[in-house]
C-alpha cells in the first residue's frame, strides 16, 4: 500500500557511502495525436544536484532537454514543477524551456547541450491513476532486488497540452509513472530488460524483469488480474521485428507460461546515466493482450557503456546539428 509519505522525497534517508539517488519518472503517449512525453527527475543528494531529462513529441517534431540544478529538496524548479494533488491518484506536471530535436544530439536525452536551443517547449498535464500502484515490496525484498532500494510504479492517464514552437495540441492518453529511492549499483548488471504495462480496461497490470549479471540470469514476472497479484517465472523475450539492440526493436513478444503479450514501439530514445555508465533504452509501446485487449507501457533495454560512446554523446551535445 502506497502512503502519502511514500509520494514525497526521501533525501534524508541517503547513505553518504553509497551511490544513492531518488527518481521520479512520468511518461505517456496519445497514439491518436502521435504525441507523447517523458519527464525524469533524478535527485543525487550526495552530490548536491538534481538532474532533469525531458522528451516531447508532437507529430513529427521532437524537443529534448537536459539540465542539472543545485538540489533544493522540493518539486519546484525554474523549468519544472510537479505537484501531488492526491497521493497515489493525481499529480500535475508543468515544464517549459528550449530544447533540441532528438536527432540533433545523438538521439539521447539527459546530457545538457550547448548553444542556443531552437525549439521552445511547454507542457501542462494532469496525471491521474487508473489502477493501484504496484509496490515492489510485494515482489521481492531489498536484498534480492536490483538495482536495489524502494520502488513502485503505476499505470494511469494524462491529459492537457504539449507545445513545441508554434505547434500546441491537446492530448489525452495512457501513461505510466515510476518512483524509486535508495542505493544503485548498475555495474552488477551486464544487461537488463524491463517490461511494464497496464491494460486499457484496467484489469491487467504487468511487470517483468530480466537481469543479466554475466555469469547468471535472474528475473521474474508479476501480473495483477482483476486485483489479484501473482508472481511467476522470468518472462521469455523475443524480438519479432527489428534488432535486439539500441533503438532496434519495433515489435517484441513477451511470454509468461501460456500467456503471450505483443509490444509495438510507438516512440523510443535512450537515457545515459553518466556516472553509472549505464544506458537505458526506452520504448513506449502499445500492448496487445489476449482476447483482443490493448494496453500501454514500456519496453526498456539497459546496458553498460564505455568511454568511447560517452565521448560521442558529449561531442554531439557540445555541437548539436539540426536535421536537414
C-alpha positions as CSV (number, residue, x, y, z in Angstrom):
1,X,0.0,0.0,0.0
2,X,1.4,3.4,-1.0
3,X,1.1,6.2,1.5
4,X,1.2,10.0,1.4
5,X,4.7,9.8,2.9
6,X,5.9,7.5,0.0
7,X,4.8,10.1,-2.5
8,X,7.3,12.7,-1.1
9,X,11.0,12.9,-1.3
10,X,13.2,10.8,1.0
11,X,16.5,12.6,0.7
12,X,17.1,12.4,4.4
13,X,17.4,8.6,4.0
14,X,20.5,8.9,1.9
15,X,23.6,6.8,2.6
16,X,26.7,9.0,2.1
17,X,28.8,6.0,1.5
18,X,26.8,4.7,-1.5
19,X,25.6,5.7,-4.9
20,X,22.2,6.9,-3.5
21,X,19.6,8.5,-5.7
22,X,15.8,9.2,-5.8
23,X,14.0,9.1,-9.1
24,X,10.6,10.3,-10.3
25,X,9.6,9.5,-13.8
26,X,6.3,10.3,-15.7
27,X,5.6,9.4,-19.3
28,X,2.7,8.8,-21.6
29,X,1.6,8.7,-25.3
30,X,-1.5,9.7,-27.1
31,X,-1.5,7.5,-30.2
32,X,-4.3,9.2,-31.9
33,X,-2.4,12.5,-31.8
34,X,1.0,10.9,-32.3
35,X,2.2,12.8,-29.3
36,X,3.9,11.9,-26.0
37,X,6.3,13.0,-23.3
38,X,8.8,11.8,-20.7
39,X,9.9,13.7,-17.6
40,X,12.7,12.2,-15.5
41,X,13.8,13.8,-12.2
42,X,16.9,12.3,-10.6
43,X,17.9,13.6,-7.2
44,X,21.5,12.9,-6.2
45,X,21.8,14.3,-2.6
46,X,25.3,13.1,-2.0
47,X,26.4,15.3,-5.0
48,X,24.0,18.2,-4.1
49,X,22.4,18.1,-7.6
50,X,19.2,17.2,-9.3
51,X,19.1,16.1,-13.0
52,X,16.1,16.7,-15.2
53,X,15.6,14.9,-18.5
54,X,12.7,15.7,-20.8
55,X,11.5,14.5,-24.2
56,X,8.3,15.7,-26.0
57,X,6.9,14.5,-29.3
58,X,4.2,16.4,-31.2
59,X,3.7,14.7,-34.6
60,X,7.0,14.7,-36.5
61,X,8.5,17.2,-34.1
62,X,10.6,16.4,-31.0
63,X,12.2,18.5,-28.4
64,X,14.6,17.1,-25.8
65,X,16.1,18.9,-22.8
66,X,18.6,18.1,-20.1
67,X,19.6,20.3,-17.2
68,X,21.4,20.0,-13.8
69,X,20.3,22.2,-10.9
70,X,21.5,22.5,-7.3
71,X,19.2,20.3,-5.3
72,X,16.6,22.2,-3.2
73,X,14.6,19.3,-1.7
74,X,11.3,20.2,-3.4
75,X,9.4,19.5,-6.6
76,X,9.7,23.1,-7.8
77,X,12.5,24.3,-10.0
78,X,12.7,27.1,-12.6
79,X,11.9,24.9,-15.6
80,X,9.9,22.0,-13.9
81,X,7.1,22.0,-11.4
82,X,5.5,18.8,-10.0
83,X,2.6,18.8,-7.6
84,X,1.0,15.9,-5.8
85,X,-2.7,16.7,-5.6
86,X,-3.9,13.4,-4.1
87,X,-1.4,10.7,-3.1
88,X,-1.4,7.7,-5.4
89,X,-4.1,9.3,-7.5
90,X,-3.4,12.7,-9.0
91,X,-0.4,14.8,-10.0
92,X,0.1,17.9,-12.1
93,X,3.2,18.3,-14.3
94,X,4.5,21.6,-15.7
95,X,7.6,22.3,-17.7
96,X,9.0,25.0,-20.0
97,X,12.2,25.8,-21.8
98,X,14.1,25.4,-25.0
99,X,15.3,22.2,-26.5
100,X,16.8,20.4,-29.5
101,X,15.3,17.8,-31.9
102,X,16.2,14.3,-30.7
103,X,18.2,13.6,-33.8
104,X,20.4,16.8,-33.2
105,X,22.1,15.4,-30.1
106,X,22.7,11.7,-31.0
107,X,19.2,10.5,-30.0
108,X,20.0,10.5,-26.3
109,X,18.4,12.7,-23.6
110,X,19.9,14.0,-20.4
111,X,23.3,15.3,-21.5
112,X,22.9,19.1,-21.4
113,X,23.5,20.6,-24.9
114,X,25.5,23.7,-25.5
115,X,24.4,26.7,-27.7
116,X,21.0,28.4,-28.2
117,X,18.4,25.7,-28.4
118,X,16.0,26.5,-31.3
119,X,12.8,24.8,-30.0
120,X,10.7,26.4,-27.3
121,X,8.6,23.8,-25.5
122,X,5.9,23.7,-22.8
123,X,3.8,21.1,-21.2
124,X,1.0,21.3,-18.7
125,X,-0.6,18.0,-17.8
126,X,-2.8,16.2,-15.3
127,X,-1.7,12.7,-14.5
128,X,-4.4,10.5,-12.9
129,X,-4.1,7.0,-11.7
130,X,-6.3,4.3,-13.2
131,X,-5.0,1.4,-11.0
132,X,-3.4,1.0,-7.6
133,X,0.4,1.4,-7.6
134,X,2.5,-1.8,-7.6
135,X,4.9,-1.7,-4.7
136,X,7.9,-3.9,-5.5
137,X,8.0,-5.0,-1.8
138,X,5.2,-7.4,-2.7
139,X,7.5,-8.9,-5.3
140,X,10.9,-9.1,-3.6
141,X,12.7,-7.5,-0.7
142,X,15.6,-5.0,-0.9
143,X,18.3,-7.7,-0.6
144,X,17.2,-9.5,-3.8
145,X,16.1,-6.6,-5.9
146,X,18.3,-5.0,-8.5
147,X,19.5,-2.3,-8.6
148,X,18.1,-2.1,-5.0
149,X,16.1,0.2,-2.8
150,X,12.4,1.1,-2.5
151,X,10.4,1.2,-5.7
152,X,6.9,1.4,-7.0
153,X,5.2,2.1,-10.4
154,X,1.7,2.8,-11.6
155,X,-0.5,3.0,-14.7
156,X,-2.7,6.0,-15.4
157,X,-3.9,8.5,-17.9
158,X,-2.7,12.0,-18.7
159,X,-4.5,15.0,-20.3
160,X,-3.5,18.6,-21.1
161,X,-1.4,20.4,-23.6
162,X,2.0,19.9,-25.2
163,X,3.7,22.6,-27.2
164,X,6.8,22.6,-29.5
165,X,7.4,26.0,-31.1
166,X,4.1,27.3,-32.5
167,X,2.6,23.8,-32.5
168,X,0.3,23.3,-29.5
169,X,-2.0,20.3,-29.2
170,X,-4.5,18.9,-26.7
171,X,-3.5,15.4,-25.6
172,X,-5.3,12.6,-23.7
173,X,-3.6,9.2,-23.5
174,X,-2.4,6.4,-21.3
175,X,0.5,6.9,-19.0
176,X,2.9,5.3,-16.6
177,X,5.0,6.5,-13.7
178,X,7.8,5.3,-11.5
179,X,9.3,6.3,-8.2
180,X,12.3,4.8,-6.6
181,X,14.9,5.7,-4.0
182,X,17.9,4.1,-2.4
183,X,21.4,2.9,-3.4
184,X,22.0,1.9,-7.0
185,X,24.7,-0.4,-8.3
186,X,24.2,-0.8,-12.1
187,X,27.7,-2.2,-12.6
188,X,26.3,-5.5,-11.2
189,X,24.2,-5.9,-14.3
190,X,25.6,-6.6,-17.8
191,X,22.2,-6.2,-19.4
192,X,18.7,-5.6,-18.1
193,X,15.2,-5.7,-19.6
194,X,12.1,-4.3,-18.0
195,X,8.6,-4.6,-19.4
196,X,5.8,-2.8,-17.6
197,X,2.2,-2.1,-18.8
198,X,-1.4,-1.6,-17.8
199,X,-4.4,-2.6,-19.9
200,X,-6.8,-0.1,-21.3
201,X,-9.7,-1.8,-19.3
202,X,-7.6,-1.5,-16.1
203,X,-8.0,-5.3,-15.4
204,X,-4.4,-6.3,-16.1
205,X,-1.1,-4.9,-14.7
206,X,2.2,-6.5,-15.6
207,X,5.8,-6.1,-14.5
208,X,8.5,-8.3,-15.9
209,X,12.3,-8.2,-15.4
210,X,15.3,-10.0,-16.9
211,X,18.6,-9.2,-15.3
212,X,21.9,-10.5,-16.8
213,X,24.8,-10.5,-14.3
214,X,27.2,-12.0,-16.8
215,X,27.5,-15.4,-15.1
216,X,23.8,-15.8,-14.4
217,X,20.4,-14.5,-15.4
218,X,17.6,-13.8,-12.9
219,X,14.2,-12.4,-13.4
220,X,10.5,-12.6,-12.6
221,X,7.1,-11.5,-13.8
222,X,4.3,-10.2,-11.7
223,X,0.8,-10.0,-13.0
224,X,-2.3,-8.4,-11.4
225,X,-5.5,-9.6,-12.9
226,X,-8.8,-8.1,-11.5
227,X,-7.0,-7.1,-8.3
228,X,-5.3,-10.4,-7.6
229,X,-1.5,-10.5,-7.9
230,X,0.6,-13.5,-8.9
231,X,4.4,-13.9,-9.0
232,X,5.7,-16.0,-11.9
233,X,8.9,-17.1,-13.6
234,X,11.2,-14.9,-15.7
235,X,9.4,-13.9,-18.9
236,X,10.7,-15.0,-22.3
237,X,11.6,-12.1,-24.6
238,X,11.7,-12.3,-28.4
239,X,12.2,-9.5,-30.9
240,X,9.7,-10.1,-33.8
241,X,10.6,-7.0,-35.8
242,X,13.9,-5.0,-35.7
243,X,17.1,-5.8,-33.9
244,X,17.8,-6.6,-30.3
245,X,19.9,-3.5,-29.8
246,X,19.7,0.3,-29.3
247,X,16.6,1.7,-31.0
248,X,16.2,-1.6,-32.8
249,X,13.1,-3.4,-31.6
250,X,9.9,-2.4,-33.3
251,X,7.8,-5.4,-32.2
252,X,8.5,-7.6,-29.2
253,X,6.8,-10.7,-27.8
254,X,6.8,-11.3,-24.0
255,X,5.7,-14.8,-23.0
256,X,4.9,-16.0,-19.5
257,X,3.8,-19.6,-19.4
258,X,0.9,-19.9,-21.8
259,X,0.3,-16.1,-22.0
260,X,1.8,-14.0,-24.7
261,X,1.9,-10.2,-25.0
262,X,3.0,-8.2,-28.1
263,X,4.6,-4.8,-27.7
264,X,4.6,-2.4,-30.7
265,X,7.0,0.5,-30.3
266,X,5.4,4.0,-30.6
267,X,8.4,6.1,-29.7
268,X,11.9,5.3,-28.4
269,X,15.1,7.1,-27.2
270,X,18.0,6.5,-24.9
271,X,18.9,8.0,-21.5
272,X,22.6,7.7,-20.4
273,X,23.3,7.7,-16.7
274,X,26.8,9.1,-17.0
275,X,28.3,8.4,-13.5
276,X,27.0,4.8,-13.6
277,X,28.0,4.3,-17.3
278,X,24.5,2.8,-17.8
279,X,22.3,3.3,-20.9
280,X,18.6,2.9,-20.6
281,X,16.9,2.4,-24.0
282,X,13.2,3.2,-23.5
283,X,10.4,2.3,-26.0
284,X,6.9,3.5,-25.2
285,X,4.7,0.8,-26.6
286,X,1.1,-0.2,-27.5
287,X,0.5,-3.7,-25.9
288,X,-1.6,-6.4,-27.5
289,X,-3.2,-8.6,-24.8
290,X,-5.1,-11.9,-25.2
291,X,-8.7,-11.6,-26.2
292,X,-8.1,-8.5,-28.4
293,X,-7.5,-6.2,-25.5
294,X,-5.0,-3.3,-25.6
295,X,-2.7,-1.6,-23.2
296,X,0.2,0.9,-22.8
297,X,3.6,0.6,-21.2
298,X,7.3,0.5,-21.8
299,X,9.9,-2.0,-23.0
300,X,13.3,-1.0,-21.6
301,X,16.6,-2.4,-22.6
302,X,19.5,-1.4,-20.3
303,X,23.2,-2.0,-20.8
304,X,26.6,-0.6,-19.6
305,X,28.5,1.7,-22.0
306,X,32.1,2.7,-22.4
307,X,34.2,5.8,-22.7
308,X,34.2,5.9,-26.5
309,X,30.4,6.0,-26.6
310,X,30.2,8.7,-23.9
311,X,32.7,10.8,-25.8
312,X,30.5,10.7,-28.9
313,X,27.4,11.8,-26.9
314,X,29.2,14.6,-25.3
315,X,30.6,15.8,-28.6
316,X,27.1,15.7,-30.1
317,X,25.8,17.8,-27.1
318,X,28.6,20.3,-27.5
319,X,27.9,20.8,-31.2
320,X,24.2,20.0,-31.9
321,X,23.4,19.6,-35.6
322,X,19.9,20.4,-36.8
323,X,18.5,17.6,-39.0
324,X,18.1,18.6,-42.7
